[in-house]
Amino acid sequence: MAGKAAAPGAAVLLVTANVGSLFDDPENLQKNWLREFYQVVHTHRPHFMALHCQEFGGKNYEASMSHVDKFVKELLSSDAMKEYNRARVYLDENYQSQEHFTALGSFYFLHESLKNIYQFDFKAKKYKKVTGKEIYSDTLESTPMLEKEKFPQDYFPECKWSRKGFIRTRWCLADCAFDLVNIHLFHDASNLVAWETSPSVYSGIRHKALGYVLDRIIDQRFEKVSYFVFGDFNFRLDSRSVVETLCTKATMQTVRAADTNEVVKLIFRESDNDRKVMLQLEKKLFDYVNQEVFRDNNGTALLEFDKELSVFKDRLCELDISFPPSRRVRTKWSPTTTSGPASAWETTSPCSWPFAWRPGQVNLAHVCTGVVWCSDVAGEASAAPGSRASARCSRLRHATCPPAAPHFASASGPFRKSLTYLTVVSVPVTLGRNTGFPSRPRSCCQN
């Protein structure tokens, strides 16, 4: 459990979530999401907690501004968080600035039992003691307590206006310094384009962006410390390899637009069995007939197509993935039907992996990954805690967690109009001088 790190130590809980959908239906989704989040806090009882949010405020930020304020106020004043008497909140709310807007939100909560906590001032290049609760928004570029950057437009020219970028903060706990990086990488804009090559063009874009972030946080401007990167990586299984494996004995039909001759759909049919459709692939559609392949044994068979992070194996260490691939789900339903959805489909190929860290720097006592999903129809939420999570680095220990339950909507599943995912990574780190962290950094105790 997060609250049982060996003394002297501090239990650190790291949470990442793409929360865009929470602002589409705040009355239902936010209430359920917050209830699950508070339960996670109650279960792990961390001393230091970081919540990294992406797409904060939803798709229509201007219309959601009042919902944003309510969400932040609830987090800071709820009874569930009353023991966290210090907080720092950084919200990129300057949606009118296309040059800088990332829609990232970073929340940091400090338990009252922690006595000496310091945050790094990147402008003054020294640490300052954290007291009270403070919220920073609008133009974060002028806030010295963080670094924020939006990726250049030419990184993803297919998207006219993206909100991809990162926010970095630096902390000092128990004589140990570390960076926390909230990141939102580029998505697969089209399944058809992603299918064309292996690796896909989008994979190359994500490599470029993640490499840029890693270069920035280890450059010569500041003293090097350990770093944790957790956010929305948007990493995908290699689409070409997945499709070829799932449809080995299928024949492919290409459907083109009548006016432009552009490919708009690929249909894969079985060679026999009355040429039954196995897979339909469109720009925003990935509809495979046998959903069990993504659920069976938590999707372990698909891990061979998890290739995107491998190019960073000397710079990042990631836990073995032991939970089912997650992806955005849309459910088509009839308002006259209450027993279940008429049909369901996946809008993108499966993806996951929310979390990574610098190798050889941390001694982890326990790591647990889970996905919490909330319904705006059923009015209830269920949790899927992660299964065995072991580390790829020899310095990291592993532990066993309860097996994960399936968390995908399907035609035979419960009636769900929409889903939102909360990915939780509990990292109790024993912070001390023998953990692999650098010792107390220079100026750490200056106010």
Steps between C-alpha positions, in 0.01 A plus 500: 500500500616851427481605864742231618830613356787422730616783724659736440289544190206660331221325312466660157186450292520587130174520305447583133168545321369642175199683644353662189171315524446607862404846380250376242262381773634639830190424706544127452852424385686735733310378804579137426860570402570696817343232715734241349797732535428560868473126551847455350635766736331334797636158403862604452521795740798663330712772656569666166258472211521618141200505266586563136206586276483535124226672295402681817181695434383277216472572130319831542707670766326836487159345565642276775675772701241497779526121523879530528474736796253270675721195443807672647309638797359155577845340493654759730218525754351150522498309828688217330797734447488687831825346626686652205562849634731613219434487128626636172273510197618595151230538235567598141181700444620743235295339223514816288873453444537234231876541521518392865177326608544135607189437717722332759417506868747397772387460862733432794377423853718482813389325816508689826748247646772607255709769662757623253394500135670715240420590140752622247489851358631462144565873465681556828656152480435419862250308711222670696306355790139411413234654722127551456288433192559688178340488154674624185321530167473702180858578391713230657797602285581770757470269801854425626400185690455294183604456143225472238536455128270425213642286223574690178225487240730338245523193726145411404412694181192285434330658801416868445490575872628259760522530879798270544789588725640453851526658845797430725534567873785413737468400865719420798377251761709343775828628351409361155426701186293383205310636200135422423405541135140524376505412132246476220634347179344488154223258411430291193295742290395222262494122539536474123823700500631311806440171316702600193849448644671324789594690706240761417568864423329587828741280692785704356331822608460375857863388509609847392285674761594271790866526406468877504356492854769266631772717349349807666485352849860377498667794325770716659278784625429337837649236727401151388257313723282192467177543305158341468305542178129421520220626282324418174769344283243402234724203420331245274561138422661478158185514285640329191631203697182470706274499194718251313499266801128527571406460134761250378253299292278790398454671168498879489244718324584866437217754497569837338311828495314549175605863452866491608595132463648525849504183709231537768463145627678165508289189551669171594290188436558136578598297196225248577218499758278696259767771484408629842637846580785480752618860513384837372757776498420865444663829595333494842374142508670178612225238516632147557249217531672311784543737792621215722846527349539831685366360828646151515776487760496880511601522136839342564513353149507852357805614692728392218357796305589744778812643341490877528690545827777257409708771333526670840602191697827663606323815619173377649394198700137386487311237693394190316149561371260271680162657431280487187574752223278804548350710225233756442159337474184631342174319541218530249168471676130557454321734744209255502723216617595465865625144516826561318668673208398417149863463401843614605825577328852612574606830348873428505725201513589391856744709699619531859819574699451813706820496701879476475802604701873541471671160544725413788398790719218386727437218744129424468341297777174445317325605181133453417334607178126512451229648283185653645208556268196715562163494331285804440199274441504238769606750763758266645868421460703185527874457544740263333815475712816391325655157512864401547729792439872427482777735396747463214784656695709287735482768768122481518303253707162363399178404670174331417163676484147361447427391142345758274142473384400576139416866454372523145150583385346238275168413343434247773635710785335747735318797355754775464463822309857615553808408698781692655823340617698573814839330494661474840861426576583469868869544562605492866861614480724467803676831469843487655866524420533132408220480245690603191373857508760775511566629848366836617541736203671832537278773645232247586422656834498862398163665545 
